[in-house]
Amino acid sequence: MSKIGDNLNYFQTNHKKIYEAYSNYGKMIHEEGGPLDEKTRALVKIAISSVGEHHLALETHIRKAMKAGCSLEEIEHVILLTAPSVGFPSMMESLLVFREFIEK
């Protein structure tokens, strides 16, 4: 299991009620928060994780985006689109996370 999965398991085990509340909150936002489809939401989450430099979250959102039907090209494009807003170095770090993920 990855360190992301290990950490999530720890949180679920040691903070079960908090995790359940957070999970339900996230589900409500995704399902009832607005008109975006699952694929678009997944790409938005990649952009958010990229610009926030949340690399572990970015890896998780890349995985979820692929499950939602996003192509590798679409995911990479979203990461590239962050450069004009947050800078080239930040985009390059996210691109590295993406490349390392797909090489696994």
C-alpha positions as MATLAB code, in Angstrom:
seq = 'MSKIGDNLNYFQTNHKKIYEAYSNYGKMIHEEGGPLDEKTRALVKIAISSVGEHHLALETHIRKAMKAGCSLEEIEHVILLTAPSVGFPSMMESLLVFREFIEK';
ca = [
       0.000    0.000    0.000;
       1.214    3.534   -0.720;
       2.032    6.056    1.975;
      -1.104    7.938    0.918;
      -3.206    4.826    1.514;
      -1.450    4.110    4.798;
      -2.136    7.620    6.020;
      -5.785    7.441    4.964;
      -6.192    4.109    6.763;
      -4.666    5.632    9.894;
      -7.081    8.572    9.732;
     -10.102    6.339    9.073;
      -9.194    4.083   11.985;
      -8.262    6.740   14.521;
     -10.749    9.455   13.550;
     -13.661    7.484   12.148;
     -16.471    9.980   12.826;
     -14.465   12.898   11.445;
     -13.605   10.920    8.316;
     -17.232    9.921    7.768;
     -18.410   13.525    8.136;
     -15.722   14.785    5.759;
     -16.465   12.026    3.263;
     -20.196   12.823    3.298;
     -19.445   16.535    2.895;
     -17.264   15.837   -0.152;
     -19.873   13.539   -1.657;
     -22.580   16.200   -1.298;
     -20.419   18.847   -2.977;
     -19.646   16.519   -5.870;
     -23.171   15.264   -6.393;
     -25.279   18.289   -5.509;
     -22.930   21.260   -5.630;
     -23.458   22.194   -9.250;
     -23.689   21.154  -12.881;
     -20.130   19.930  -13.556;
     -19.809   16.347  -14.699;
     -17.460   13.884  -13.013;
     -14.695   14.231  -15.597;
     -14.677   18.024  -15.413;
     -14.687   17.937  -11.601;
     -11.703   15.585  -11.685;
      -9.738   17.956  -13.924;
     -10.592   20.914  -11.684;
      -9.308   18.966   -8.663;
      -6.029   18.356  -10.505;
      -5.665   22.073  -11.160;
      -6.407   22.914   -7.523;
      -3.916   20.363   -6.201;
      -1.313   21.575   -8.695;
      -1.542   25.257   -7.864;
      -1.681   24.531   -4.145;
       1.447   22.379   -4.517;
      -0.298   19.510   -2.732;
       1.697   16.778   -4.432;
       0.244   13.815   -2.563;
      -3.274   15.095   -3.241;
      -2.310   15.634   -6.873;
      -1.310   11.988   -7.166;
      -4.659   10.954   -5.684;
      -6.572   13.275   -8.026;
      -4.668   11.987  -11.059;
      -5.733    8.456  -10.129;
      -9.356    9.559   -9.660;
      -9.326   11.499  -12.940;
      -8.195    8.426  -14.821;
     -11.010    6.427  -13.231;
     -13.414    9.174  -14.338;
     -12.296    8.712  -17.938;
      -9.766   11.528  -18.305;
      -6.967   10.829  -20.743;
      -3.318   11.317  -19.842;
      -3.213   14.120  -22.414;
      -6.112   15.948  -20.735;
      -4.505   15.622  -17.311;
      -1.159   16.887  -18.588;
      -2.881   19.782  -20.360;
      -4.533   20.896  -17.115;
      -1.180   20.840  -15.367;
       0.421   22.867  -18.180;
      -2.403   25.419  -17.973;
      -1.344   26.287  -14.410;
       1.996   27.806  -15.514;
       0.747   31.275  -16.568;
      -1.122   31.716  -13.276;
       1.229   30.224  -10.686;
       4.554   30.112  -12.477;
       6.754   27.754  -14.410;
       8.547   26.170  -11.398;
       5.267   25.250   -9.719;
       3.908   23.741  -12.921;
       7.127   21.792  -13.412;
       6.832   20.248   -9.931;
       3.283   19.140  -10.717;
       4.403   17.805  -14.089;
       7.075   15.760  -12.303;
       4.451   14.278   -9.962;
       2.355   13.395  -13.012;
       5.267   11.811  -14.882;
       6.365    9.788  -11.856;
       2.779    8.617  -11.369;
       2.371    7.365  -14.924;
       5.780    5.656  -14.842;
       4.674    3.483  -11.885;
];
